[in-house]
Amino acid sequence: MGDTGPRLPRPRPGRALAHTPGASGSGSPHRSDSRPPQTPRGARQPGPDGRLGTTPPVPGRPTLLLPLPPPGPFFSPMRQAGGAATASDDGTLSPMPRMPLLFGLPALCFVLITWQVVAGGPLVSLDERISAVLVHPDRFSELLADLGSVQVAVPVLAVTLMYIAWRGRATGLDRWWQPPASAAVLMALVPAVIVPLKELIARPGPPVMGPGTGFYPSGHTATAAIAYGAATLLLLPLLRTAGARGALLSVCAAVNACVAFGLVRRGYHWPLDVVASWCLCAVLLCSLRLFVSRSTRRSCARTPSLRTGPS
């Protein structure tokens, strides 16, 4: 009496404990006597698939008509939605580049243009008519074409690679030398790829260039595309705003367009020579982008973060 503190409830005598295991010595959680339950849980049958049942599915929730595939390395919900994203190693979703499209479409265009040039197809006749309209040798077009020369494009790439290497080493990246080294190797591969194609196809040049062969594909176009394109790819991750990245891409595209216009306007190359070099360099630049992105992810994963506060 007088004790107002919390106490455990006391069972009243004469009442059955309906949900207390071991009441009356039966051990059944459903009944208070020793008789077995009328509908034991093991004897219950679930309802048919697609209808309401007991266990499973949950009562009141119909099941799916088709079972979901089991989780595994070849199943991803985002992959079913069109392959726009994939799960990374840390569980976050990262955009999945459409590499078959990036590689396959330029390569297919290069093969088709090469076939037309070798076989003398309809594209060659159209190419010659366009060139006859556009050719007008002048000093300005010659200066534009010189932007794709080795003496101009390669030093621009070299300065960019030195800056990328210095910045990567200063920030403590694990493999800071890989991106600039990859771009340098790609630039060195340009003559190794272009020169054999020139010798093999042996296409004559425009009438302004006189007799001679070896104009397909354009070497100046390939030099400009790889040099300025590789420099752009390495500088893009360093820019923080979308406007700066868009401006850099616009400058790269404008410089390459000026080089192409100068080559055709001056009469150094046919238009198809330029387009074929663009297609070939698109495949090479996509390869560089894929390799650099993978090496950067590995370096970031191995390098501990130097920041202690929130980003």
C-alpha positions as CSV (number, residue, x, y, z in Angstrom):
1,M,0.0,0.0,0.0
2,G,1.2,3.5,-0.9
3,D,3.7,2.2,-3.4
4,T,3.0,4.2,-6.6
5,G,6.0,3.0,-8.6
6,P,5.7,1.0,-11.8
7,R,5.1,-2.7,-11.3
8,L,4.9,-5.6,-13.6
9,P,1.3,-6.8,-14.4
10,R,0.2,-9.7,-12.4
11,P,-1.9,-12.4,-14.1
12,R,-5.3,-12.8,-12.6
13,P,-6.1,-16.4,-11.4
14,G,-8.6,-18.3,-13.4
15,R,-7.8,-16.6,-16.7
16,A,-5.9,-18.3,-19.5
17,L,-2.7,-16.8,-20.9
18,A,-3.5,-16.9,-24.6
19,H,-0.2,-15.8,-25.9
20,T,2.2,-16.9,-23.2
21,P,4.4,-19.8,-24.3
22,G,4.4,-22.6,-21.8
23,A,1.1,-21.8,-20.1
24,S,-0.4,-25.0,-18.8
25,G,2.7,-26.8,-20.0
26,S,1.6,-27.0,-23.6
27,G,4.3,-24.9,-25.2
28,S,1.9,-23.6,-27.8
29,P,1.8,-19.9,-28.4
30,H,-1.8,-20.0,-29.5
31,R,-3.8,-21.9,-26.9
32,S,-3.7,-22.0,-23.1
33,D,-4.4,-25.7,-22.9
34,S,-2.6,-28.7,-24.1
35,R,-4.8,-29.2,-27.2
36,P,-3.1,-28.6,-30.6
37,P,-4.3,-25.5,-32.5
38,Q,-7.1,-26.0,-34.9
39,T,-5.2,-24.3,-37.8
40,P,-1.5,-24.8,-37.2
41,R,0.7,-22.4,-39.0
42,G,2.5,-25.1,-40.8
43,A,-0.7,-26.4,-42.3
44,R,-1.7,-23.1,-43.8
45,Q,-1.4,-22.9,-47.6
46,P,-0.5,-19.7,-49.3
47,G,-2.8,-18.4,-51.9
48,P,-2.0,-18.8,-55.6
49,D,0.4,-16.3,-57.2
50,G,-1.3,-13.1,-58.0
51,R,-4.0,-13.4,-55.3
52,L,-4.2,-12.6,-51.7
53,G,-2.7,-15.2,-49.3
54,T,-1.3,-15.7,-45.9
55,T,2.5,-16.3,-46.0
56,P,3.7,-15.1,-48.4
57,P,2.5,-12.8,-49.9
58,V,1.5,-10.3,-47.3
59,P,-2.3,-10.2,-46.9
60,G,-3.7,-7.2,-48.8
61,R,-0.8,-6.9,-51.2
62,P,-0.9,-8.8,-54.5
63,T,2.3,-10.3,-55.8
64,L,3.9,-9.4,-59.1
65,L,2.9,-11.4,-62.2
66,L,6.5,-11.9,-63.2
67,P,9.3,-12.7,-60.7
68,L,12.2,-10.3,-60.4
69,P,15.5,-11.5,-61.6
70,P,18.0,-12.3,-58.8
71,P,20.6,-9.6,-58.0
72,G,23.9,-10.2,-59.5
73,P,26.7,-8.7,-61.5
74,F,24.6,-8.7,-64.7
75,F,21.5,-7.2,-63.1
76,S,21.1,-3.6,-62.3
77,P,17.8,-1.6,-62.1
78,M,19.4,1.3,-63.9
79,R,20.6,-0.9,-66.7
80,Q,17.1,-2.1,-67.3
81,A,16.0,1.6,-67.7
82,G,18.2,2.0,-70.7
83,G,21.8,1.8,-69.5
84,A,22.0,5.5,-68.6
85,A,23.7,4.8,-65.3
86,T,25.5,2.0,-63.5
87,A,26.4,1.3,-59.9
88,S,30.0,2.0,-59.0
89,D,32.1,0.1,-56.5
90,D,31.1,2.4,-53.6
91,G,27.4,2.0,-54.2
92,T,26.8,5.3,-56.0
93,L,25.4,5.7,-59.4
94,S,27.7,7.1,-62.1
95,P,26.9,7.8,-65.7
96,M,27.6,5.1,-68.1
97,P,29.3,6.4,-71.3
98,R,27.8,4.9,-74.5
99,M,31.2,3.6,-75.7
100,P,29.8,1.4,-78.5
101,L,28.2,4.5,-80.0
102,L,31.2,6.7,-79.5
103,F,33.6,4.2,-81.0
104,G,31.3,2.5,-83.6
105,L,29.8,5.5,-85.4
106,P,33.0,7.4,-86.2
107,A,34.7,4.1,-87.2
108,L,31.8,3.2,-89.5
109,C,31.9,6.6,-91.1
110,F,35.6,6.3,-91.7
111,V,35.2,2.9,-93.3
112,L,32.4,4.1,-95.6
113,I,34.3,7.2,-96.7
114,T,37.4,5.2,-97.3
115,W,35.4,2.7,-99.4
116,Q,34.0,5.5,-101.5
117,V,37.4,7.1,-102.1
118,V,39.0,3.8,-103.1
119,A,36.1,2.7,-105.3
120,G,35.4,6.2,-106.8
121,G,31.8,6.2,-105.6
122,P,29.2,9.0,-105.7
123,L,30.7,10.7,-102.6
124,V,33.9,11.3,-104.5
125,S,32.1,13.2,-107.3
126,L,30.2,15.3,-104.8
127,D,33.4,15.9,-103.0
128,E,35.1,17.2,-106.1
129,R,32.2,19.5,-106.9
130,I,32.2,21.0,-103.4
131,S,35.9,21.5,-103.5
132,A,35.7,23.3,-106.9
133,V,33.2,25.8,-105.3
134,L,35.2,26.4,-102.1
135,V,38.8,26.6,-103.4
136,H,40.1,30.1,-103.4
137,P,43.8,30.3,-102.4
138,D,44.6,33.3,-100.3
139,R,46.9,34.2,-97.4
140,F,44.1,34.1,-94.7
141,S,43.2,30.5,-95.6
142,E,46.8,29.5,-95.5
143,L,47.2,30.9,-92.0
144,L,44.1,29.0,-90.9
145,A,45.6,25.8,-92.3
146,D,48.9,26.4,-90.5
147,L,47.0,26.1,-87.2
148,G,47.1,22.3,-87.8
149,S,50.8,22.2,-88.5
150,V,53.2,20.4,-86.2
151,Q,55.0,23.6,-85.5
152,V,51.9,25.2,-84.0
153,A,49.7,22.4,-82.6
154,V,52.3,20.3,-80.9
155,P,53.8,23.1,-78.8
156,V,50.3,24.0,-77.5
157,L,49.8,20.4,-76.5
158,A,53.3,20.2,-74.9
159,V,52.6,23.3,-72.7
160,T,49.3,21.8,-71.6
161,L,50.8,18.5,-70.7
162,M,53.5,20.1,-68.6
163,Y,50.9,22.1,-66.7
164,I,48.8,19.0,-66.2
165,A,51.8,17.0,-64.9
166,W,52.8,19.9,-62.6
167,R,49.3,20.2,-61.2
168,G,48.9,16.5,-60.7
169,R,52.2,16.2,-58.8
170,A,51.4,19.2,-56.7
171,T,48.1,17.8,-55.6
172,G,49.6,14.5,-54.7
173,L,47.9,12.2,-57.2
174,D,49.2,8.6,-57.2
175,R,49.8,8.4,-60.9
176,W,50.0,12.0,-61.9
177,W,52.1,11.2,-65.0
178,Q,49.7,8.9,-66.7
179,P,47.3,11.4,-68.3
180,P,50.0,13.6,-69.9
181,A,52.0,10.6,-70.9
182,S,49.0,9.0,-72.6
183,A,48.3,12.2,-74.5
184,A,51.9,12.4,-75.6
185,V,51.9,8.8,-76.8
186,L,48.6,9.4,-78.7
187,M,50.2,12.4,-80.4
188,A,53.2,10.3,-81.4
189,L,50.9,7.7,-82.9
190,V,49.3,10.1,-85.4
191,P,52.0,9.9,-88.1
192,A,52.2,6.1,-87.5
193,V,48.5,5.8,-88.4
194,I,48.1,8.5,-91.0
195,V,51.2,8.0,-93.1
196,P,50.5,4.2,-93.9
197,L,47.0,5.1,-94.9
198,K,48.2,7.8,-97.2
199,E,50.6,5.4,-98.9
200,L,48.0,2.7,-99.1
201,I,45.1,4.7,-100.6
202,A,47.3,7.1,-102.6
203,R,44.5,9.6,-103.5
204,P,45.5,12.5,-105.7
205,G,45.1,16.0,-104.3
206,P,43.1,18.9,-105.7
207,P,44.2,20.5,-108.9
208,V,45.8,23.4,-107.1
209,M,48.4,21.0,-105.6
210,G,49.4,19.6,-109.0
211,P,50.4,15.9,-109.6
212,G,51.0,13.7,-106.6
213,T,49.3,11.3,-104.2
214,G,49.0,10.8,-100.5
215,F,46.3,13.3,-99.6
216,Y,43.9,11.0,-97.8
217,P,43.4,11.3,-94.9
218,S,44.5,14.8,-94.0
219,G,47.5,14.9,-91.7
220,H,47.0,18.6,-90.7
221,T,43.5,17.8,-89.6
222,A,44.6,14.8,-87.6
223,T,47.4,16.8,-85.9
224,A,45.0,19.6,-85.0
225,A,42.3,17.3,-83.7
226,I,44.6,15.2,-81.5
227,A,46.6,18.1,-80.2
228,Y,43.8,20.5,-79.3
229,G,41.4,17.7,-78.5
230,A,43.7,16.0,-76.1
231,A,44.6,19.3,-74.4
232,T,40.9,20.0,-74.0
233,L,40.1,16.6,-72.5
234,L,42.9,17.0,-69.9
235,L,41.9,20.6,-69.0
236,L,38.1,19.9,-68.7
237,P,38.3,18.2,-65.2
238,L,40.1,21.3,-63.8
239,L,37.3,23.7,-64.7
240,R,34.7,24.1,-62.0
241,T,31.8,25.8,-63.8
242,A,29.8,24.5,-66.8
243,G,30.3,27.9,-68.5
244,A,34.1,27.5,-68.5
245,R,33.9,23.9,-69.8
246,G,31.5,25.0,-72.5
247,A,33.8,27.8,-73.5
248,L,36.8,25.5,-73.7
249,L,34.9,23.0,-75.9
250,S,33.7,25.8,-78.1
251,V,37.3,27.1,-78.6
252,C,38.5,23.6,-79.4
253,A,35.7,23.1,-82.0
254,A,36.3,26.5,-83.5
255,V,40.0,26.0,-84.0
256,N,39.5,22.6,-85.6
257,A,36.8,24.1,-87.9
258,C,39.1,26.9,-88.9
259,V,41.9,24.4,-89.7
260,A,39.5,22.4,-91.9
261,F,38.2,25.5,-93.6
262,G,41.7,26.7,-94.3
263,L,42.8,23.4,-95.8
264,V,39.8,23.1,-98.1
265,R,39.8,26.8,-99.0
266,R,43.5,26.9,-99.8
267,G,43.2,23.7,-101.8
268,Y,45.5,21.6,-99.7
269,H,42.9,18.8,-99.3
270,W,39.5,17.6,-100.5
271,P,36.6,17.9,-98.0
272,L,36.4,14.1,-97.6
273,D,40.1,14.1,-96.5
274,V,39.2,16.3,-93.6
275,V,36.0,14.5,-92.6
276,A,37.8,11.1,-92.6
277,S,40.5,12.5,-90.4
278,W,37.9,13.8,-88.0
279,C,36.2,10.3,-87.8
280,L,39.5,8.6,-87.2
281,C,40.6,11.1,-84.5
282,A,37.2,10.8,-82.8
283,V,38.0,7.1,-82.1
284,L,41.5,7.9,-80.8
285,L,40.2,10.7,-78.5
286,C,37.5,8.4,-77.1
287,S,40.2,5.8,-76.3
288,L,42.2,8.5,-74.6
289,R,39.2,9.7,-72.6
290,L,38.4,6.1,-71.5
291,F,41.9,5.4,-70.4
292,V,42.4,8.7,-68.5
293,S,39.1,8.4,-66.7
294,R,39.9,4.9,-65.5
295,S,43.4,5.8,-64.4
296,T,42.1,8.9,-62.6
297,R,39.5,6.8,-60.7
298,R,42.2,4.4,-59.6
299,S,44.5,7.2,-58.5
300,C,41.7,8.9,-56.5
301,A,40.8,5.6,-54.9
302,R,44.4,5.0,-53.7
303,T,45.2,8.6,-52.7
304,P,43.8,9.6,-49.2
305,S,41.9,12.8,-49.1
306,L,43.8,15.8,-47.6
307,R,40.7,17.6,-46.6
308,T,39.2,17.1,-43.2
309,G,36.1,19.4,-43.5
310,P,33.0,19.0,-45.6
311,S,33.5,19.5,-49.3
